[in-house]
Amino acid sequence: MQATQTIWHNGKYKPWAEATTHVMAHALHYGSSVFEGIRVYEKEGRPVGFRVREHMQRLFDSARVYRITIPYTLDELVDACHGVVSRNDLNSAYLRPIAYRGYGSIGLAPKDDLPVDVAVAAIEWGAYLGEEAREKGARVCVSSWQRVAPNTIPAGVKAGGTYLSSQLISMEAHRLGYDEGLGLSADGTLSEGAGENLFLVKNGVLITPPQASSILAGITRDTVIRLAHAMGFEVREQALSREALYTADELFLTGTAAEVTPVASVDDLDIGCGSRGPVTQRIQDAFFGLFSGDTEDHFGWLEPIAADRAATDRVASAS
Ligand SMILES: Cc1ncc(COP(=O)(O)O)c(C=O)c1O
C-alpha cells in the first residue's frame, strides 16, 4: 500500500506513520470494528466524492448493531473525508473510515472504559480486480466456504470480524488461480463475492440476490439498480440457485473497490461469450459516465471535495 501524508485520527490530522493503535486494542483481538470504503473520482480535473453521506450513514448503522457509539457526528466524519483528500492533494482516492473499540479492558463485552477510536485514511487505489478484468472480465469460482448465516454474524453490517469470511473466500480463490470467489448463503443459494455484490443477466433482465441471501446491501449495487431502471431494464432481487450462474447470459460484480467488473467465467465455464457482455458494458458505461460527465447525476450522488482546508477543520479544531 502506498502511504499518503495525512490521516484523520480521533479528531486530529496526523502524519501517516503516527496514526497507530495499541496492540491490546479490543478490535485487534475480536474484530470489533466497523468500516467503510468510499471512492473519490476525478471529474473535470477536480475530486468528487461518490455517495459519501450514504456510506457514512451505513457506518453509523453498522456501529448501531454492535452498540459501538461513534463520538463524532456524521457531518464531522464527512468533513474528515474532505480533509484527508485535500490535505493529501489527491484528485482521486479510496477513503477508509473506521470506528473501532480501542485500548482498555480486555473482556469480550466492552466496559465503559473502552474507547471508540475513529480514523479516516485516504489512499490511491486503482481497479480492485485489475484493469484487464474491468475490460475483459474476471475469472471467478464458487467457494467451498459459505457466507455467514443470518443468525450468526449479520452479513448486512460492514464489521471487521465479518471479513474473516471474505478472506477465506478470496484466499481460496487466489490459491486456485481465480481472480475472486463467490460465496453461497447458508441455504445454498447464491450470495455475493468476497467483497462485491453479484448481478446476473438473463434474457435482458438483471437479477441480483436479495438482502436475505446474506449479502452486504452494496451502495454500488443500489447505484446499478437505479441506473438500470432509468435505462429501461427490468431488475429483480430474487434468490438464485448456483446453476443459474452457469447458464446466465452475463454476470458482473459491483462494489466500491470493484466498481462494475464483468465476469468472464465461473468455475472455468465461460459465461456468455466468455468476455464482457453488451448489457454489462452499458451498465459499466453508465456508471463510469457519472465521473466523465456522460451520465447525468440525477440523484445528486457526487459531492465536490472542499479545496478549502478551513472548511474541513470543524472537528479537528474542536478537539
Ligand atoms: C462483502 C461485500 N459485499 C458487497 C460489497 C459492495 O458494497 P459497496 O458497493 O457499498 O461498496 C462490499 C464492499 O464494500 C463487500 O465487502
The ligand as an SDF file (V2000), in Angstrom:
LIG
                    3D

 16 16  0  0  0  0  0  0  0  0999 V2000
  -18.9340   -8.3580    1.2620 C   0  0  0  0  0  0  0  0  0  0  0  0
  -19.2330   -7.1770    0.4090 C   0  0  0  0  0  0  0  0  0  0  0  0
  -20.3350   -7.1830   -0.3610 N   0  0  0  0  0  0  0  0  0  0  0  0
  -20.6350   -6.1390   -1.1460 C   0  0  0  0  0  0  0  0  0  0  0  0
  -19.8390   -5.0120   -1.2050 C   0  0  0  0  0  0  0  0  0  0  0  0
  -20.2120   -3.8660   -2.0790 C   0  0  0  0  0  0  0  0  0  0  0  0
  -20.6530   -2.7940   -1.2920 O   0  0  0  0  0  0  0  0  0  0  0  0
  -20.4630   -1.2930   -1.7890 P   0  0  0  0  0  0  0  0  0  0  0  0
  -20.9860   -1.2310   -3.1680 O   0  0  0  0  0  0  0  0  0  0  0  0
  -21.2750   -0.4850   -0.8390 O   0  0  0  0  0  0  0  0  0  0  0  0
  -19.0140   -0.9930   -1.7070 O   0  0  0  0  0  0  0  0  0  0  0  0
  -18.6770   -4.9660   -0.4210 C   0  0  0  0  0  0  0  0  0  0  0  0
  -17.7970   -3.7910   -0.4310 C   0  0  0  0  0  0  0  0  0  0  0  0
  -17.8520   -2.9630    0.4080 O   0  0  0  0  0  0  0  0  0  0  0  0
  -18.3750   -6.0580    0.4070 C   0  0  0  0  0  0  0  0  0  0  0  0
  -17.2710   -6.0450    1.1680 O   0  0  0  0  0  0  0  0  0  0  0  0
  1  2  1  0
  2  3  1  0
  2 15  2  0
  3  4  2  0
  4  5  1  0
  5  6  1  0
  5 12  2  0
  6  7  1  0
  7  8  1  0
  8  9  2  0
  8 10  1  0
  8 11  1  0
 12 13  1  0
 12 15  1  0
 13 14  2  0
 15 16  1  0
M  END
$$$$
